[in-house]
Amino acid sequence: MQLATNGLLEIAFEHWFSIPYFYEKLTDGEPEAILIFEKIRELMNAEAAIP
C-alpha cells in the first residue's frame, strides 16, 4: 500500500511501486516482469485457496 500525493491510497504489490514502469514492462512482455508477476500470482492463488 502507498499513499499517493493526491491523498488516494494505492494498493498493489511492492514491485508495482518499486520498479519504474513495471506495468508497461509487464504488458510489453519483458521476461523479468512476467517472472515477477507469475510469482505474485502464485501467491495470490494460494491465498485464495485457503478456506
Secondary structure, DSSP 8 states (H G I E B T S, - for coil): -EE-TTS-EE---HHHHHSTTHHHHHHTT-HHHHHHHHHHHHHHHHHHH--
